[in-house]
Amino acid sequence: MSATPPTPARSIAALPGPGGVPYFGNVLQFRPARMHLQLEDWARRYGTPYRLRLIGRDMLVVADSTLIGEALRARPWTFRRARPVQSVFREMGIAGVFSAEGETWERQRRLVMRAFDPAHLKRYFPSLVTVTQRLHRRWQKAAATGAVLDIQAELMRYTVDVTAGLAFGADINTIEGGEDVIQRHLERIFPMVNRRTTAPFAYWRHVKLPADRALERDLAAARRAVEAFIAQARARLAANPALRDNPGNLIEALLAARDAPGSEFSDADVSGNVFTALLAGEDTTANTLAWLCYYLCEVPATLDSLHAETAVVLGTAPQVQAFEQLNALPYTEAATREAMRLRPVAPVLSFEALEDTQLGGFALAAGDIVGALMRLPGMDAGLLDAPETFRPERWLSAEDARLAAAKKALMPFGGGPRFCPGRYLALAEIKMVASMLARNFRIVREPGVVGERYQLSMMPTGLRVRLEARA
């Protein structure tokens, strides 16, 4: 009996998708700030997988968690980040573990993972308590005066201070009025990174628009701040050579690796990873917290439940005081999971095939792009009841097959070998702020439309709130 011949791979070109124009395909239809919404709208219109054309290349757009997981596990050897990400980050002088590929990524990731592992986080925890206390005092003043807060900007101050402390050993204290040059410039760099990585061609290499000239100024100012961090760390290493064998933070580990005999690290690797930690640590966590605050305004019963949990765990204390308390906040964790499900800060991931391969039975040529829509798997009514509703309690019910499948479908920190190395820090920050907020304040949203803006991570727009102190 002859063996059954293998099923031939399907062609992406045969899939439905939006019409485009010659040569450019669908590229000119993208609007960077709302690209994720466009891709999700096309998924509803054409189903998934569907096809896009990107200047001579195919793009397979998927929203199935199994296929997304398969692609994530195949990085960095079968798939890589889309090539413009690496070139743009390198041109801007901010190349680090986020944009690195292959052996360079492996070498850098080992150091970054150690710097953000739970053991380092536990040693840093007293500083995390201090930064949270500063935010509490700032919000007490805002509540007393009835000030209207741009909550996302407030939270970015917090995450910048935390990241600078843990990764660089620097207490910059933007919360209490310290120099906020890093925050002011980073918040303008991120949108330009998104603009350039999604541009149909590298126009800025031929003509500089006003936004590109402003970017150069922002990069120069942020680079000066990074160089100051590096100089401070070098001074600590010189004063205490034992730190080279037992570095206290990311920047000391990078410098020790750079200075080691036969090192493959360069000065650019050090500064690039400092930039990467600041960009990723500031923006994504602040945006997740901001979206959680949005839902606490929209569903006040959730804030009441968080308050009840913190009253038990914290007692009379205004915030988490002990590292172990972070694991005693299951409802806070459930609310965070639900916010990340409905408003993932990375709603789109893109991968480029490094070789001819297949995904989900579709043939991919080297250079073809896979676009993964990260929100849609968590909106599957087959996995969750009323998936469009913010309902943290769903994650506290007894585990069953549907709930286990739903948890597996959500990948807020990515997956596979390139999962986010800062996830422990991010979750700790979210729990610290959410529990402090619920313990001490009520939060009320100002009238207005809250929208979504995509700039590598998805942030809320128009989210203004007032805080009211609890008795």
C-alpha positions in Angstrom: 0.0 0.0 0.0 1.4 3.4 -1.0 1.8 6.1 1.6 -0.7 9.0 1.6 1.0 11.9 -0.1 1.4 15.0 2.1 -1.2 17.7 1.7 0.4 20.4 -0.5 0.9 23.8 1.3 -1.7 26.4 0.5 -0.8 29.7 -1.1 -1.3 33.0 0.8 -2.2 34.6 -2.6 -5.4 32.5 -2.6 -6.7 34.0 0.7 -9.2 36.9 0.8 -8.0 40.3 1.8 -8.4 44.0 1.1 -7.6 45.3 -2.4 -4.4 47.3 -2.9 -2.5 49.3 -5.5 0.2 48.1 -7.9 3.6 47.7 -6.3 2.7 49.2 -2.9 -0.1 46.7 -2.3 -1.8 47.7 1.0 1.1 49.7 2.5 -0.4 53.1 1.7 -3.6 52.2 3.4 -2.0 52.0 6.8 -2.4 54.7 9.4 0.4 54.1 12.0 -1.5 55.4 15.0 -4.5 53.1 14.3 -2.9 50.3 12.3 -4.0 47.7 14.9 -7.7 48.7 14.5 -7.4 48.5 10.7 -6.0 45.0 10.9 -8.7 43.9 13.3 -11.4 45.4 11.1 -10.1 43.5 8.1 -10.1 40.3 10.2 -13.8 40.8 10.9 -14.5 41.6 7.2 -12.4 38.8 5.6 -12.0 36.3 8.4 -8.6 34.9 9.4 -6.1 34.0 8.1 -6.3 36.8 5.5 -3.7 38.2 3.0 -2.0 41.6 2.7 0.5 42.8 0.1 3.6 44.8 1.3 5.7 46.1 -1.6 6.3 42.8 -3.3 6.0 40.6 -0.2 3.0 38.7 1.1 1.7 39.1 4.7 -0.2 36.3 6.3 -2.4 37.8 9.1 -3.5 35.4 11.8 -5.6 35.6 14.9 -5.5 32.0 16.0 -3.6 31.5 19.3 -2.2 28.1 18.1 -0.6 29.6 15.0 0.6 32.6 17.0 2.2 30.3 19.5 3.8 28.2 16.8 5.4 31.3 15.3 6.6 32.6 18.6 8.2 29.3 19.5 10.0 29.3 16.1 11.9 32.6 16.8 14.6 33.6 16.4 15.7 30.9 14.0 12.8 30.4 11.6 11.2 33.8 12.2 12.6 37.1 13.2 11.1 40.5 13.9 10.2 42.3 10.7 13.5 43.6 9.3 12.7 47.4 9.5 12.6 47.1 13.3 16.3 46.2 13.5 17.4 48.8 10.9 15.4 51.6 12.5 16.6 50.9 16.0 20.2 50.6 14.8 20.0 53.9 12.9 18.5 55.7 15.9 21.3 54.3 18.2 18.8 52.4 20.4 19.5 48.9 19.3 19.4 46.4 22.2 17.9 43.0 23.1 14.5 44.0 21.7 15.7 44.5 18.2 18.7 42.1 18.2 18.5 38.8 16.3 20.3 35.5 16.2 23.5 35.0 18.3 23.6 38.7 19.2 20.1 38.4 20.8 21.1 35.2 22.7 24.2 36.9 24.1 22.4 40.0 25.2 19.3 38.2 26.5 21.2 36.2 29.1 22.4 39.4 30.9 19.0 41.2 30.6 17.1 38.1 31.9 19.4 38.0 35.0 18.9 41.7 35.7 15.1 41.4 35.8 14.7 38.0 37.4 12.7 37.6 40.7 15.8 37.5 42.8 17.0 40.9 41.7 13.5 42.2 41.9 13.2 41.1 45.6 16.5 42.9 46.4 15.2 46.0 44.8 11.8 45.8 46.4 12.5 48.4 49.2 13.2 51.0 46.4 9.9 50.0 44.7 8.1 50.7 48.0 9.8 54.1 48.1 8.7 55.0 44.6 5.2 53.9 45.3 5.1 56.0 48.4 6.1 59.1 46.4 3.3 58.4 43.9 0.8 58.0 46.8 1.9 61.4 48.2 1.5 63.0 44.8 -2.0 61.6 44.4 -3.0 62.7 47.9 -2.2 66.3 46.9 -4.1 65.9 43.6 -7.2 64.5 45.4 -7.1 67.3 48.0 -7.1 70.0 45.2 -9.5 68.2 42.9 -6.9 68.3 40.1 -7.6 66.6 36.8 -4.9 64.1 36.0 -3.6 62.7 32.7 -3.3 59.3 34.3 -1.1 57.8 31.6 1.4 60.6 32.0 1.3 60.1 35.8 2.0 56.4 35.4 4.9 57.0 33.0 6.6 59.0 35.7 6.3 56.1 38.0 7.6 53.5 35.5 10.5 55.7 34.5 11.5 56.0 38.1 11.2 52.3 38.8 13.1 51.3 35.6 15.9 53.7 36.3 16.3 52.4 39.8 16.2 48.7 39.1 18.1 48.7 35.8 20.6 51.5 36.4 20.7 52.1 40.1 19.7 55.8 39.6 17.1 57.6 41.7 15.8 60.2 39.3 12.5 60.9 41.2 10.5 62.5 38.4 7.4 61.9 40.6 8.4 64.6 43.1 9.6 67.1 40.5 13.0 65.6 39.6 14.5 66.2 36.2 12.0 64.6 33.7 14.2 65.0 30.6 14.1 61.3 30.0 10.4 61.0 30.2 9.7 64.0 28.0 12.0 62.8 25.2 11.2 59.1 25.4 7.4 59.8 25.0 8.2 61.5 21.7 10.7 58.9 20.5 8.3 55.9 20.6 5.8 57.4 18.1 8.6 58.0 15.7 9.9 54.5 16.0 6.4 53.3 15.0 6.2 55.8 12.2 9.5 54.7 10.7 9.1 50.9 11.1 5.7 51.1 9.3 6.8 53.6 6.6 6.6 52.2 3.0 10.2 53.4 2.4 13.0 55.1 4.4 12.1 58.6 3.4 14.2 60.2 6.2 17.4 59.0 4.6 16.6 61.4 1.7 14.6 64.2 3.2 14.1 65.3 6.9 10.6 66.4 7.8 10.2 68.7 10.9 9.2 65.6 13.0 12.5 63.9 11.9 14.6 66.9 13.0 12.7 67.0 16.3 13.5 63.3 16.7 17.2 64.0 16.3 17.0 66.5 19.1 15.1 64.1 21.4 17.5 61.3 20.7 20.5 63.6 21.5 19.0 64.7 24.8 18.0 61.2 25.8 21.5 59.9 24.8 23.1 62.5 27.1 21.0 61.1 30.0 21.9 57.6 29.1 25.6 58.5 29.0 25.2 60.0 32.5 23.8 56.7 33.8 26.7 54.8 32.2 29.3 57.2 33.7 27.7 56.8 37.2 27.8 53.0 36.8 31.5 53.1 35.7 32.3 55.2 38.8 30.6 52.5 41.0 32.6 49.7 39.3 35.9 51.6 39.8 35.1 52.3 43.5 34.0 48.7 44.1 35.7 46.2 41.6 33.8 43.3 43.3 30.7 44.5 41.4 32.2 43.2 38.2 31.6 39.7 39.4 28.4 40.4 41.2 26.7 43.4 39.5 23.8 45.0 41.2 21.8 46.0 38.2 21.6 45.8 34.4 23.9 48.6 33.5 26.7 47.2 35.8 26.3 43.8 34.2 26.5 45.3 30.7 29.6 47.3 31.5 31.3 44.3 33.2 30.6 42.2 30.1 31.9 45.0 27.8 35.2 45.3 29.7 35.8 41.5 30.0 38.8 40.2 28.0 37.8 39.0 24.6 34.3 40.5 25.0 32.0 40.6 22.1 30.0 43.5 23.7 30.5 47.0 22.4 29.8 50.5 23.8 26.8 50.6 21.4 25.5 47.3 23.0 25.6 48.9 26.4 23.9 52.2 25.5 21.4 50.4 23.2 20.2 48.1 26.0 19.9 51.0 28.4 17.6 52.7 25.8 15.7 49.4 25.3 15.1 49.0 29.0 13.9 52.6 29.3 11.6 52.5 26.3 10.1 49.1 27.1 10.0 49.6 30.9 8.4 53.0 30.7 5.7 52.7 28.0 4.2 49.2 28.1 3.7 49.0 31.9 2.4 52.5 32.1 -0.1 51.8 29.4 -1.3 48.6 31.0 -1.9 50.4 34.3 -3.7 53.3 32.4 -6.1 50.8 30.8 -6.7 49.2 34.2 -7.5 52.6 35.6 -9.9 53.1 32.7 -11.8 50.0 33.6 -11.8 50.9 37.3 -13.7 54.1 36.2 -16.1 52.2 33.9 -16.8 49.4 36.4 -16.7 50.9 39.9 -17.7 47.5 41.4 -14.2 46.2 40.4 -12.6 49.1 42.4 -14.7 48.2 45.4 -13.6 44.6 45.2 -10.0 45.6 44.9 -10.4 47.9 47.9 -11.9 45.0 49.9 -9.0 42.7 49.0 -6.4 45.4 49.9 -8.1 46.0 53.3 -7.5 42.3 54.2 -4.0 42.1 52.8 -2.6 45.5 53.8 -4.5 46.1 57.0 -4.1 49.8 57.9 -1.0 50.3 55.6 -1.6 52.5 52.6 0.3 50.2 50.2 2.1 46.9 49.9 5.1 46.8 52.3 6.4 43.3 52.0 7.4 41.4 48.8 5.4 38.4 49.8 2.2 40.5 49.8 2.4 40.7 46.0 1.3 37.1 45.8 -1.7 37.6 48.1 -3.6 39.8 45.7 -5.5 37.3 43.4 -8.3 39.7 42.5 -5.8 42.4 41.6 -4.1 39.9 39.4 -7.4 38.9 37.8 -8.3 42.5 37.1 -4.9 43.0 35.5 -5.3 39.9 33.3 -8.7 41.1 32.2 -7.4 44.6 31.3 -4.5 43.0 29.3 -7.0 40.8 27.5 -9.3 43.6 26.4 -6.5 46.2 25.8 -3.2 44.4 25.1 -0.4 46.9 24.9 1.1 44.9 22.0 -2.0 44.3 19.9 0.1 43.4 16.8 3.2 41.4 16.5 5.0 40.9 13.2 7.5 38.2 12.2 9.5 37.7 9.0 10.3 34.3 7.7 14.1 33.7 7.5 13.6 30.7 5.2 11.0 29.0 3.1 8.6 27.4 5.6 5.0 26.8 6.5 2.6 28.1 9.1 -0.9 26.6 9.5 -0.5 24.8 6.2 0.3 28.0 4.3 3.5 28.3 2.3 5.8 31.2 3.3 8.8 32.2 1.3 11.8 33.8 2.9 11.0 37.4 3.5 7.3 36.9 3.9 5.6 38.5 6.9 3.3 37.1 9.5 1.1 39.5 11.3 -0.3 38.3 14.6 -3.4 40.0 16.0 -3.0 39.5 19.8 -6.4 40.8 21.0 -8.7 38.6 18.9 -7.9 35.2 20.6 -9.1 36.6 23.9 -12.3 37.8 22.3 -13.4 34.2 21.4 -16.9 33.6 22.6 -16.1 29.9 22.4 -13.6 30.3 25.2 -15.1 33.0 27.3 -18.7 34.1 28.1 -19.4 37.7 27.2 -15.8 38.3 26.0 -16.5 42.0 25.3 -17.2 42.6 29.0 -14.7 43.5 31.7 -15.2 40.8 34.3 -12.1 39.9 36.4 -14.2 37.3 38.4 -14.0 35.0 35.4 -10.3 34.3 36.2 -11.1 33.3 39.8 -13.5 30.5 39.0 -12.6 26.8 39.3 -10.3 25.7 36.5 -11.9 23.9 33.6 -10.9 23.1 30.1 -12.4 26.4 28.7 -10.7 28.5 31.2 -7.3 26.7 30.8 -7.7 27.2 27.0 -8.5 30.9 27.5 -5.4 31.5 29.7 -3.3 29.8 27.0 -4.8 32.0 24.3 -3.7 35.2 26.1 0.0 36.1 25.6 0.4 39.6 27.0 4.1 39.1 27.3 4.6 37.2 24.1 5.8 33.6 24.2 8.5 31.2 23.1 12.2 32.0 23.6 11.6 35.8 23.1 9.0 36.3 25.8 9.3 39.6 27.6 12.2 39.5 30.1 10.6 42.3 32.2 7.3 40.6 32.9 8.1 40.0 36.7 8.9 43.7 37.1 5.8 44.8 35.1 3.4 42.6 37.2 5.0 43.9 40.4 4.6 47.5 39.4 1.0 46.9 38.4 0.1 45.3 41.7 1.9 47.9 43.7 0.1 50.8 42.0 -3.3 49.1 41.7 -3.4 48.1 45.3 -2.3 51.5 46.5 -4.9 53.2 44.3 -7.7 51.0 45.5 -6.7 51.2 49.2 -6.7 55.0 49.3 -8.7 56.5 46.5 -11.8 56.4 44.3 -11.2 57.2 40.7 -13.6 59.1 38.4 -13.2 59.6 34.7 -13.7 63.1 33.2 -16.2 63.3 30.3 -14.8 62.7 26.9 -14.0 60.0 24.4 -11.2 57.6 25.3 -9.5 56.2 22.2 -6.7 53.8 21.3 -3.4 55.0 19.8 -0.8 52.6 18.5 2.9 53.5 18.7 4.5 50.1 19.1 2.5 49.8 22.2 -1.2 50.7 22.5 -2.0 53.7 24.8 -5.2 55.4 25.8 -6.0 58.9 24.5 -8.3 61.3 26.2 -8.1 59.5 29.6 -8.4 62.2 32.2 -9.4 61.4 35.8 -10.0 62.8 39.2 -9.1 61.1 42.5 -11.1 61.2 45.6 -9.5 60.2 48.9 -11.2 57.5 50.9 -12.0 58.1 54.5 
